[in-house]
């Protein structure tokens, strides 16, 4: 269970770092700063969870 928490934390931060390279200002309407930040958080959490589940399929359960 503890490896899942560490992996989730690491991959969520990694996905947030990767999403920081995308210029959301060209996609989102002007004066929607709060909505853009919420979208950024949701996308980073979603990518972190998806990547965690993907990597956990390759790790044996007895670790």
PDB file of N, H, CA, C and O in Angstrom:
ATOM      1  N   UNK A   1       0.821  -1.196   0.000  1.00  0.00           N
ATOM      2  CA  UNK A   1       0.000   0.000   0.000  1.00  0.00           C
ATOM      3  C   UNK A   1       0.864   1.258   0.000  1.00  0.00           C
ATOM      4  O   UNK A   1       0.512   2.250  -0.639  1.00  0.00           O
ATOM      5  N   UNK A   2       1.983   1.227   0.706  1.00  0.00           N
ATOM      6  H   UNK A   2       2.268   0.421   1.226  1.00  0.00           H
ATOM      7  CA  UNK A   2       2.803   2.424   0.803  1.00  0.00           C
ATOM      8  C   UNK A   2       3.485   2.757  -0.524  1.00  0.00           C
ATOM      9  O   UNK A   2       3.718   3.927  -0.826  1.00  0.00           O
ATOM     10  N   UNK A   3       3.806   1.735  -1.315  1.00  0.00           N
ATOM     11  H   UNK A   3       3.618   0.784  -1.070  1.00  0.00           H
ATOM     12  CA  UNK A   3       4.436   2.018  -2.607  1.00  0.00           C
ATOM     13  C   UNK A   3       3.439   2.713  -3.540  1.00  0.00           C
ATOM     14  O   UNK A   3       3.835   3.512  -4.389  1.00  0.00           O
ATOM     15  N   UNK A   4       2.166   2.413  -3.386  1.00  0.00           N
ATOM     16  H   UNK A   4       1.844   1.763  -2.697  1.00  0.00           H
ATOM     17  CA  UNK A   4       1.149   3.060  -4.219  1.00  0.00           C
ATOM     18  C   UNK A   4       1.050   4.546  -3.886  1.00  0.00           C
ATOM     19  O   UNK A   4       0.891   5.371  -4.786  1.00  0.00           O
ATOM     20  N   UNK A   5       1.140   4.891  -2.620  1.00  0.00           N
ATOM     21  H   UNK A   5       1.269   4.221  -1.889  1.00  0.00           H
ATOM     22  CA  UNK A   5       1.071   6.299  -2.218  1.00  0.00           C
ATOM     23  C   UNK A   5       2.285   7.065  -2.723  1.00  0.00           C
ATOM     24  O   UNK A   5       2.160   8.176  -3.238  1.00  0.00           O
ATOM     25  N   UNK A   6       3.462   6.464  -2.572  1.00  0.00           N
ATOM     26  H   UNK A   6       3.565   5.561  -2.154  1.00  0.00           H
ATOM     27  CA  UNK A   6       4.677   7.129  -3.061  1.00  0.00           C
ATOM     28  C   UNK A   6       4.654   7.286  -4.583  1.00  0.00           C
ATOM     29  O   UNK A   6       5.026   8.330  -5.119  1.00  0.00           O
ATOM     30  N   UNK A   7       4.218   6.248  -5.253  1.00  0.00           N
ATOM     31  H   UNK A   7       3.915   5.400  -4.818  1.00  0.00           H
ATOM     32  CA  UNK A   7       4.159   6.290  -6.708  1.00  0.00           C
ATOM     33  C   UNK A   7       3.127   7.313  -7.180  1.00  0.00           C
ATOM     34  O   UNK A   7       3.370   8.044  -8.141  1.00  0.00           O
ATOM     35  N   UNK A   8       1.988   7.365  -6.512  1.00  0.00           N
ATOM     36  H   UNK A   8       1.791   6.771  -5.732  1.00  0.00           H
ATOM     37  CA  UNK A   8       0.948   8.336  -6.869  1.00  0.00           C
ATOM     38  C   UNK A   8       1.442   9.761  -6.670  1.00  0.00           C
ATOM     39  O   UNK A   8       1.216  10.623  -7.520  1.00  0.00           O
ATOM     40  N   UNK A   9       2.111  10.013  -5.558  1.00  0.00           N
ATOM     41  H   UNK A   9       2.295   9.313  -4.868  1.00  0.00           H
ATOM     42  CA  UNK A   9       2.639  11.355  -5.293  1.00  0.00           C
ATOM     43  C   UNK A   9       3.687  11.749  -6.325  1.00  0.00           C
ATOM     44  O   UNK A   9       3.644  12.852  -6.869  1.00  0.00           O
ATOM     45  N   UNK A  10       4.621  10.857  -6.592  1.00  0.00           N
ATOM     46  H   UNK A  10       4.657   9.961  -6.150  1.00  0.00           H
ATOM     47  CA  UNK A  10       5.679  11.156  -7.546  1.00  0.00           C
ATOM     48  C   UNK A  10       5.132  11.389  -8.952  1.00  0.00           C
ATOM     49  O   UNK A  10       5.520  12.347  -9.621  1.00  0.00           O
ATOM     50  N   UNK A  11       4.231  10.515  -9.397  1.00  0.00           N
ATOM     51  H   UNK A  11       3.915   9.737  -8.853  1.00  0.00           H
ATOM     52  CA  UNK A  11       3.727  10.639 -10.763  1.00  0.00           C
ATOM     53  C   UNK A  11       2.764  11.814 -10.931  1.00  0.00           C
ATOM     54  O   UNK A  11       2.652  12.366 -12.026  1.00  0.00           O
ATOM     55  N   UNK A  12       2.071  12.201  -9.867  1.00  0.00           N
ATOM     56  H   UNK A  12       2.162  11.752  -8.977  1.00  0.00           H
ATOM     57  CA  UNK A  12       1.233  13.395  -9.942  1.00  0.00           C
ATOM     58  C   UNK A  12       2.099  14.643 -10.067  1.00  0.00           C
ATOM     59  O   UNK A  12       1.787  15.541 -10.849  1.00  0.00           O
ATOM     60  N   UNK A  13       3.181  14.702  -9.303  1.00  0.00           N
ATOM     61  H   UNK A  13       3.434  13.973  -8.667  1.00  0.00           H
ATOM     62  CA  UNK A  13       4.089  15.845  -9.431  1.00  0.00           C
ATOM     63  C   UNK A  13       4.775  15.853 -10.791  1.00  0.00           C
ATOM     64  O   UNK A  13       4.993  16.914 -11.377  1.00  0.00           O
ATOM     65  N   UNK A  14       5.111  14.676 -11.289  1.00  0.00           N
ATOM     66  H   UNK A  14       4.934  13.814 -10.814  1.00  0.00           H
ATOM     67  CA  UNK A  14       5.738  14.587 -12.605  1.00  0.00           C
ATOM     68  C   UNK A  14       4.776  15.026 -13.706  1.00  0.00           C
ATOM     69  O   UNK A  14       5.183  15.707 -14.647  1.00  0.00           O
ATOM     70  N   UNK A  15       3.517  14.648 -13.597  1.00  0.00           N
ATOM     71  H   UNK A  15       3.186  14.095 -12.832  1.00  0.00           H
ATOM     72  CA  UNK A  15       2.547  15.059 -14.613  1.00  0.00           C
ATOM     73  C   UNK A  15       2.262  16.557 -14.520  1.00  0.00           C
ATOM     74  O   UNK A  15       2.041  17.204 -15.544  1.00  0.00           O
ATOM     75  N   UNK A  16       2.265  17.116 -13.310  1.00  0.00           N
ATOM     76  H   UNK A  16       2.444  16.591 -12.478  1.00  0.00           H
ATOM     77  CA  UNK A  16       2.099  18.566 -13.166  1.00  0.00           C
ATOM     78  C   UNK A  16       3.274  19.304 -13.799  1.00  0.00           C
ATOM     79  O   UNK A  16       3.097  20.348 -14.427  1.00  0.00           O
ATOM     80  N   UNK A  17       4.468  18.757 -13.629  1.00  0.00           N
ATOM     81  H   UNK A  17       4.612  17.909 -13.119  1.00  0.00           H
ATOM     82  CA  UNK A  17       5.658  19.352 -14.250  1.00  0.00           C
ATOM     83  C   UNK A  17       5.562  19.271 -15.780  1.00  0.00           C
ATOM     84  O   UNK A  17       5.922  20.217 -16.480  1.00  0.00           O
ATOM     85  N   UNK A  18       5.080  18.146 -16.284  1.00  0.00           N
ATOM     86  H   UNK A  18       4.788  17.377 -15.715  1.00  0.00           H
ATOM     87  CA  UNK A  18       4.951  17.988 -17.733  1.00  0.00           C
ATOM     88  C   UNK A  18       3.855  18.899 -18.287  1.00  0.00           C
ATOM     89  O   UNK A  18       3.993  19.433 -19.387  1.00  0.00           O
ATOM     90  N   UNK A  19       2.777  19.078 -17.538  1.00  0.00           N
ATOM     91  H   UNK A  19       2.665  18.644 -16.645  1.00  0.00           H
ATOM     92  CA  UNK A  19       1.698  19.951 -18.002  1.00  0.00           C
ATOM     93  C   UNK A  19       2.096  21.427 -17.983  1.00  0.00           C
ATOM     94  O   UNK A  19       1.480  22.247 -18.663  1.00  0.00           O
ATOM     95  N   UNK A  20       3.112  21.759 -17.214  1.00  0.00           N
ATOM     96  H   UNK A  20       3.612  21.093 -16.661  1.00  0.00           H
ATOM     97  CA  UNK A  20       3.537  23.160 -17.165  1.00  0.00           C
ATOM     98  C   UNK A  20       4.154  23.621 -18.480  1.00  0.00           C
ATOM     99  O   UNK A  20       4.315  24.821 -18.704  1.00  0.00           O
ATOM    100  N   UNK A  21       4.498  22.682 -19.344  1.00  0.00           N
ATOM    101  H   UNK A  21       4.367  21.707 -19.162  1.00  0.00           H
ATOM    102  CA  UNK A  21       5.067  23.071 -20.631  1.00  0.00           C
ATOM    103  C   UNK A  21       3.998  23.445 -21.656  1.00  0.00           C
ATOM    104  O   UNK A  21       4.317  23.998 -22.708  1.00  0.00           O
ATOM    105  N   UNK A  22       2.742  23.150 -21.357  1.00  0.00           N
ATOM    106  H   UNK A  22       2.484  22.701 -20.502  1.00  0.00           H
ATOM    107  CA  UNK A  22       1.647  23.470 -22.281  1.00  0.00           C
ATOM    108  C   UNK A  22       1.186  24.894 -22.026  1.00  0.00           C
ATOM    109  O   UNK A  22       0.992  25.293 -20.878  1.00  0.00           O
ATOM    110  N   UNK A  23       1.011  25.651 -23.082  1.00  0.00           N
ATOM    111  H   UNK A  23       1.169  25.327 -24.014  1.00  0.00           H
ATOM    112  CA  UNK A  23       0.539  27.024 -22.979  1.00  0.00           C
ATOM    113  C   UNK A  23      -0.992  27.023 -23.022  1.00  0.00           C
ATOM    114  O   UNK A  23      -1.594  27.016 -24.095  1.00  0.00           O
ATOM    115  N   UNK A  24      -1.606  27.030 -21.843  1.00  0.00           N
ATOM    116  H   UNK A  24      -1.116  27.036 -20.971  1.00  0.00           H
ATOM    117  CA  UNK A  24      -3.057  26.997 -21.758  1.00  0.00           C
ATOM    118  C   UNK A  24      -3.696  28.337 -22.116  1.00  0.00           C
ATOM    119  O   UNK A  24      -4.903  28.402 -22.345  1.00  0.00           O
ATOM    120  N   UNK A  25      -2.903  29.399 -22.166  1.00  0.00           N
ATOM    121  H   UNK A  25      -1.922  29.346 -21.979  1.00  0.00           H
ATOM    122  CA  UNK A  25      -3.455  30.723 -22.450  1.00  0.00           C
ATOM    123  C   UNK A  25      -4.027  30.817 -23.860  1.00  0.00           C
ATOM    124  O   UNK A  25      -4.936  31.608 -24.110  1.00  0.00           O
ATOM    125  N   UNK A  26      -3.501  30.016 -24.780  1.00  0.00           N
ATOM    126  H   UNK A  26      -2.762  29.373 -24.577  1.00  0.00           H
ATOM    127  CA  UNK A  26      -4.018  30.037 -26.144  1.00  0.00           C
ATOM    128  C   UNK A  26      -5.293  29.209 -26.288  1.00  0.00           C
ATOM    129  O   UNK A  26      -6.051  29.386 -27.241  1.00  0.00           O
ATOM    130  N   UNK A  27      -5.525  28.305 -25.338  1.00  0.00           N
ATOM    131  H   UNK A  27      -4.909  28.160 -24.563  1.00  0.00           H
ATOM    132  CA  UNK A  27      -6.688  27.419 -25.409  1.00  0.00           C
ATOM    133  C   UNK A  27      -7.872  27.982 -24.631  1.00  0.00           C
ATOM    134  O   UNK A  27      -9.010  27.915 -25.096  1.00  0.00           O
ATOM    135  N   UNK A  28      -7.608  28.534 -23.452  1.00  0.00           N
ATOM    136  H   UNK A  28      -6.684  28.588 -23.074  1.00  0.00           H
ATOM    137  CA  UNK A  28      -8.648  28.995 -22.538  1.00  0.00           C
ATOM    138  C   UNK A  28      -8.981  30.459 -22.825  1.00  0.00           C
ATOM    139  O   UNK A  28      -8.123  31.239 -23.237  1.00  0.00           O
ATOM    140  N   UNK A  29     -10.254  30.812 -22.596  1.00  0.00           N
ATOM    141  H   UNK A  29     -10.951  30.178 -22.261  1.00  0.00           H
ATOM    142  CA  UNK A  29     -10.677  32.194 -22.800  1.00  0.00           C
ATOM    143  C   UNK A  29      -9.981  33.141 -21.821  1.00  0.00           C
ATOM    144  O   UNK A  29      -9.491  32.711 -20.776  1.00  0.00           O
ATOM    145  N   UNK A  30      -9.942  34.411 -22.158  1.00  0.00           N
ATOM    146  H   UNK A  30     -10.340  34.760 -23.006  1.00  0.00           H
ATOM    147  CA  UNK A  30      -9.301  35.411 -21.316  1.00  0.00           C
ATOM    148  C   UNK A  30     -10.101  35.615 -20.033  1.00  0.00           C
ATOM    149  O   UNK A  30     -11.313  35.403 -19.994  1.00  0.00           O
ATOM    150  N   UNK A  31      -9.394  36.031 -18.987  1.00  0.00           N
ATOM    151  H   UNK A  31      -8.410  36.203 -19.018  1.00  0.00           H
ATOM    152  CA  UNK A  31      -9.956  36.309 -17.663  1.00  0.00           C
ATOM    153  C   UNK A  31     -10.570  35.070 -17.015  1.00  0.00           C
ATOM    154  O   UNK A  31     -11.514  35.196 -16.234  1.00  0.00           O
ATOM    155  N   UNK A  32     -10.070  33.905 -17.313  1.00  0.00           N
ATOM    156  H   UNK A  32      -9.304  33.803 -17.948  1.00  0.00           H
ATOM    157  CA  UNK A  32     -10.519  32.654 -16.700  1.00  0.00           C
ATOM    158  C   UNK A  32      -9.338  31.983 -16.001  1.00  0.00           C
ATOM    159  O   UNK A  32      -9.031  30.820 -16.260  1.00  0.00           O
ATOM    160  N   UNK A  33      -8.686  32.724 -15.120  1.00  0.00           N
ATOM    161  H   UNK A  33      -8.936  33.669 -14.910  1.00  0.00           H
ATOM    162  CA  UNK A  33      -7.467  32.246 -14.477  1.00  0.00           C
ATOM    163  C   UNK A  33      -7.783  31.124 -13.490  1.00  0.00           C
ATOM    164  O   UNK A  33      -7.094  30.104 -13.482  1.00  0.00           O
ATOM    165  N   UNK A  34      -8.797  31.291 -12.671  1.00  0.00           N
ATOM    166  H   UNK A  34      -9.357  32.120 -12.677  1.00  0.00           H
ATOM    167  CA  UNK A  34      -9.136  30.286 -11.660  1.00  0.00           C
ATOM    168  C   UNK A  34      -9.566  28.988 -12.321  1.00  0.00           C
ATOM    169  O   UNK A  34      -9.167  27.908 -11.885  1.00  0.00           O
ATOM    170  N   UNK A  35     -10.372  29.082 -13.363  1.00  0.00           N
ATOM    171  H   UNK A  35     -10.697  29.959 -13.717  1.00  0.00           H
ATOM    172  CA  UNK A  35     -10.824  27.891 -14.066  1.00  0.00           C
ATOM    173  C   UNK A  35      -9.665  27.153 -14.715  1.00  0.00           C
ATOM    174  O   UNK A  35      -9.650  25.923 -14.757  1.00  0.00           O
ATOM    175  N   UNK A  36      -8.693  27.905 -15.220  1.00  0.00           N
ATOM    176  H   UNK A  36      -8.705  28.904 -15.186  1.00  0.00           H
ATOM    177  CA  UNK A  36      -7.518  27.291 -15.828  1.00  0.00           C
ATOM    178  C   UNK A  36      -6.685  26.550 -14.787  1.00  0.00           C
ATOM    179  O   UNK A  36      -6.179  25.463 -15.063  1.00  0.00           O
ATOM    180  N   UNK A  37      -6.539  27.116 -13.613  1.00  0.00           N
ATOM    181  H   UNK A  37      -6.951  28.000 -13.389  1.00  0.00           H
ATOM    182  CA  UNK A  37      -5.787  26.452 -12.548  1.00  0.00           C
ATOM    183  C   UNK A  37      -6.495  25.191 -12.064  1.00  0.00           C
ATOM    184  O   UNK A  37      -5.850  24.182 -11.777  1.00  0.00           O
ATOM    185  N   UNK A  38      -7.818  25.251 -11.975  1.00  0.00           N
ATOM    186  H   UNK A  38      -8.341  26.070 -12.208  1.00  0.00           H
ATOM    187  CA  UNK A  38      -8.578  24.061 -11.581  1.00  0.00           C
ATOM    188  C   UNK A  38      -8.425  22.967 -12.629  1.00  0.00           C
ATOM    189  O   UNK A  38      -8.250  21.799 -12.280  1.00  0.00           O
ATOM    190  N   UNK A  39      -8.489  23.327 -13.901  1.00  0.00           N
ATOM    191  H   UNK A  39      -8.631  24.275 -14.184  1.00  0.00           H
ATOM    192  CA  UNK A  39      -8.292  22.358 -14.980  1.00  0.00           C
ATOM    193  C   UNK A  39      -6.900  21.753 -14.915  1.00  0.00           C
ATOM    194  O   UNK A  39      -6.729  20.553 -15.128  1.00  0.00           O
ATOM    195  N   UNK A  40      -5.910  22.577 -14.622  1.00  0.00           N
ATOM    196  H   UNK A  40      -6.049  23.552 -14.449  1.00  0.00           H
ATOM    197  CA  UNK A  40      -4.519  22.126 -14.488  1.00  0.00           C
ATOM    198  C   UNK A  40      -4.388  21.096 -13.366  1.00  0.00           C
ATOM    199  O   UNK A  40      -3.725  20.073 -13.535  1.00  0.00           O
ATOM    200  N   UNK A  41      -5.021  21.367 -12.222  1.00  0.00           N
ATOM    201  H   UNK A  41      -5.559  22.198 -12.086  1.00  0.00           H
ATOM    202  CA  UNK A  41      -4.982  20.431 -11.102  1.00  0.00           C
ATOM    203  C   UNK A  41      -5.699  19.127 -11.420  1.00  0.00           C
ATOM    204  O   UNK A  41      -5.199  18.047 -11.107  1.00  0.00           O
ATOM    205  N   UNK A  42      -6.859  19.227 -12.037  1.00  0.00           N
ATOM    206  H   UNK A  42      -7.264  20.105 -12.292  1.00  0.00           H
ATOM    207  CA  UNK A  42      -7.624  18.022 -12.380  1.00  0.00           C
ATOM    208  C   UNK A  42      -6.850  17.165 -13.374  1.00  0.00           C
ATOM    209  O   UNK A  42      -6.797  15.944 -13.227  1.00  0.00           O
ATOM    210  N   UNK A  43      -6.258  17.783 -14.372  1.00  0.00           N
ATOM    211  H   UNK A  43      -6.301  18.775 -14.491  1.00  0.00           H
ATOM    212  CA  UNK A  43      -5.486  17.023 -15.355  1.00  0.00           C
ATOM    213  C   UNK A  43      -4.247  16.377 -14.740  1.00  0.00           C
ATOM    214  O   UNK A  43      -3.901  15.248 -15.086  1.00  0.00           O
ATOM    215  N   UNK A  44      -3.583  17.082 -13.836  1.00  0.00           N
ATOM    216  H   UNK A  44      -3.864  17.999 -13.554  1.00  0.00           H
ATOM    217  CA  UNK A  44      -2.386  16.491 -13.223  1.00  0.00           C
ATOM    218  C   UNK A  44      -2.757  15.336 -12.304  1.00  0.00           C
ATOM    219  O   UNK A  44      -2.047  14.330 -12.274  1.00  0.00           O
ATOM    220  N   UNK A  45      -3.864  15.453 -11.544  1.00  0.00           N
ATOM    221  H   UNK A  45      -4.440  16.270 -11.569  1.00  0.00           H
ATOM    222  CA  UNK A  45      -4.300  14.333 -10.710  1.00  0.00           C
ATOM    223  C   UNK A  45      -4.748  13.152 -11.552  1.00  0.00           C
ATOM    224  O   UNK A  45      -4.432  12.005 -11.234  1.00  0.00           O
ATOM    225  N   UNK A  46      -5.484  13.426 -12.627  1.00  0.00           N
ATOM    226  H   UNK A  46      -5.741  14.358 -12.885  1.00  0.00           H
ATOM    227  CA  UNK A  46      -5.968  12.340 -13.488  1.00  0.00           C
ATOM    228  C   UNK A  46      -4.800  11.607 -14.148  1.00  0.00           C
ATOM    229  O   UNK A  46      -4.786  10.377 -14.196  1.00  0.00           O
ATOM    230  N   UNK A  47      -3.834  12.349 -14.648  1.00  0.00           N
ATOM    231  H   UNK A  47      -3.846  13.348 -14.609  1.00  0.00           H
ATOM    232  CA  UNK A  47      -2.660  11.710 -15.247  1.00  0.00           C
ATOM    233  C   UNK A  47      -1.846  10.935 -14.217  1.00  0.00           C
ATOM    234  O   UNK A  47      -1.320   9.861 -14.511  1.00  0.00           O
ATOM    235  N   UNK A  48      -1.744  11.486 -13.010  1.00  0.00           N
ATOM    236  H   UNK A  48      -2.171  12.358 -12.771  1.00  0.00           H
ATOM    237  CA  UNK A  48      -1.023  10.790 -11.951  1.00  0.00           C
ATOM    238  C   UNK A  48      -1.682   9.474 -11.579  1.00  0.00           C
ATOM    239  O   UNK A  48      -0.994   8.473 -11.378  1.00  0.00           O
ATOM    240  N   UNK A  49      -3.006   9.460 -11.484  1.00  0.00           N
ATOM    241  H   UNK A  49      -3.565  10.273 -11.647  1.00  0.00           H
ATOM    242  CA  UNK A  49      -3.730   8.227 -11.152  1.00  0.00           C
ATOM    243  C   UNK A  49      -3.623   7.215 -12.282  1.00  0.00           C
ATOM    244  O   UNK A  49      -3.401   6.030 -12.035  1.00  0.00           O
ATOM    245  N   UNK A  50      -3.777   7.671 -13.512  1.00  0.00           N
ATOM    246  H   UNK A  50      -3.956   8.635 -13.712  1.00  0.00           H
ATOM    247  CA  UNK A  50      -3.663   6.755 -14.649  1.00  0.00           C
ATOM    248  C   UNK A  50      -2.276   6.139 -14.753  1.00  0.00           C
ATOM    249  O   UNK A  50      -2.142   4.939 -14.994  1.00  0.00           O
ATOM    250  N   UNK A  51      -1.249   6.955 -14.573  1.00  0.00           N
ATOM    251  H   UNK A  51      -1.359   7.929 -14.377  1.00  0.00           H
ATOM    252  CA  UNK A  51       0.117   6.433 -14.643  1.00  0.00           C
ATOM    253  C   UNK A  51       0.427   5.495 -13.481  1.00  0.00           C
ATOM    254  O   UNK A  51       1.138   4.506 -13.653  1.00  0.00           O
ATOM    255  N   UNK A  52      -0.105   5.803 -12.300  1.00  0.00           N
ATOM    256  H   UNK A  52      -0.683   6.607 -12.160  1.00  0.00           H
ATOM    257  CA  UNK A  52       0.101   4.929 -11.151  1.00  0.00           C
ATOM    258  C   UNK A  52      -0.519   3.560 -11.390  1.00  0.00           C
ATOM    259  O   UNK A  52       0.120   2.536 -11.147  1.00  0.00           O
ATOM    260  N   UNK A  53      -1.753   3.536 -11.863  1.00  0.00           N
ATOM    261  H   UNK A  53      -2.272   4.368 -12.061  1.00  0.00           H
ATOM    262  CA  UNK A  53      -2.403   2.257 -12.149  1.00  0.00           C
ATOM    263  C   UNK A  53      -1.683   1.497 -13.251  1.00  0.00           C
ATOM    264  O   UNK A  53      -1.606   0.269 -13.211  1.00  0.00           O
ATOM    265  N   UNK A  54      -1.161   2.206 -14.223  1.00  0.00           N
ATOM    266  H   UNK A  54      -1.223   3.204 -14.256  1.00  0.00           H
ATOM    267  CA  UNK A  54      -0.413   1.566 -15.301  1.00  0.00           C
ATOM    268  C   UNK A  54       0.848   0.899 -14.770  1.00  0.00           C
ATOM    269  O   UNK A  54       1.123  -0.256 -15.096  1.00  0.00           O
ATOM    270  N   UNK A  55       1.623   1.622 -13.949  1.00  0.00           N
ATOM    271  H   UNK A  55       1.401   2.560 -13.685  1.00  0.00           H
ATOM    272  CA  UNK A  55       2.868   1.065 -13.433  1.00  0.00           C
ATOM    273  C   UNK A  55       2.637  -0.022 -12.395  1.00  0.00           C
ATOM    274  O   UNK A  55       3.457  -0.931 -12.263  1.00  0.00           O
ATOM    275  N   UNK A  56       1.539   0.053 -11.658  1.00  0.00           N
ATOM    276  H   UNK A  56       0.872   0.790 -11.765  1.00  0.00           H
ATOM    277  CA  UNK A  56       1.261  -0.970 -10.653  1.00  0.00           C
ATOM    278  C   UNK A  56       0.883  -2.307 -11.288  1.00  0.00           C
ATOM    279  O   UNK A  56       0.956  -3.341 -10.625  1.00  0.00           O
ATOM    280  N   UNK A  57       0.487  -2.304 -12.539  1.00  0.00           N
ATOM    281  H   UNK A  57       0.427  -1.463 -13.077  1.00  0.00           H
ATOM    282  CA  UNK A  57       0.199  -3.577 -13.199  1.00  0.00           C
ATOM    283  C   UNK A  57       1.472  -4.377 -13.452  1.00  0.00           C
ATOM    284  O   UNK A  57       1.405  -5.593 -13.631  1.00  0.00           O
ATOM    285  N   UNK A  58       2.624  -3.721 -13.471  1.00  0.00           N
ATOM    286  H   UNK A  58       2.678  -2.733 -13.326  1.00  0.00           H
ATOM    287  CA  UNK A  58       3.883  -4.398 -13.721  1.00  0.00           C
ATOM    288  C   UNK A  58       4.622  -4.783 -12.446  1.00  0.00           C
ATOM    289  O   UNK A  58       5.583  -5.551 -12.502  1.00  0.00           O
ATOM    290  N   UNK A  59       4.191  -4.265 -11.300  1.00  0.00           N
ATOM    291  H   UNK A  59       3.410  -3.642 -11.255  1.00  0.00           H
ATOM    292  CA  UNK A  59       4.852  -4.566 -10.032  1.00  0.00           C
ATOM    293  C   UNK A  59       4.134  -5.731  -9.378  1.00  0.00           C
ATOM    294  O   UNK A  59       2.909  -5.695  -9.260  1.00  0.00           O
ATOM    295  N   UNK A  60       4.850  -6.766  -8.949  1.00  0.00           N
ATOM    296  H   UNK A  60       5.845  -6.795  -9.045  1.00  0.00           H
ATOM    297  CA  UNK A  60       4.204  -7.889  -8.248  1.00  0.00           C
ATOM    298  C   UNK A  60       3.563  -7.429  -6.941  1.00  0.00           C
ATOM    299  O   UNK A  60       4.049  -6.491  -6.310  1.00  0.00           O
ATOM    300  N   UNK A  61       2.486  -8.074  -6.536  1.00  0.00           N
ATOM    301  H   UNK A  61       2.091  -8.837  -7.049  1.00  0.00           H
ATOM    302  CA  UNK A  61       1.739  -7.633  -5.352  1.00  0.00           C
ATOM    303  C   UNK A  61       2.414  -8.002  -4.054  1.00  0.00           C
ATOM    304  O   UNK A  61       2.054  -7.441  -3.019  1.00  0.00           O
ATOM    305  N   UNK A  62       3.360  -8.904  -4.043  1.00  0.00           N
ATOM    306  H   UNK A  62       3.652  -9.360  -4.884  1.00  0.00           H
ATOM    307  CA  UNK A  62       3.979  -9.319  -2.785  1.00  0.00           C
ATOM    308  C   UNK A  62       5.097  -8.395  -2.317  1.00  0.00           C
ATOM    309  O   UNK A  62       5.748  -8.688  -1.314  1.00  0.00           O
ATOM    310  N   UNK A  63       5.335  -7.299  -3.008  1.00  0.00           N
ATOM    311  H   UNK A  63       4.806  -7.061  -3.822  1.00  0.00           H
ATOM    312  CA  UNK A  63       6.376  -6.346  -2.589  1.00  0.00           C
ATOM    313  C   UNK A  63       5.799  -5.412  -1.545  1.00  0.00           C
ATOM    314  O   UNK A  63       6.500  -4.528  -1.053  1.00  0.00           O
TER     315      UNK A  63
END
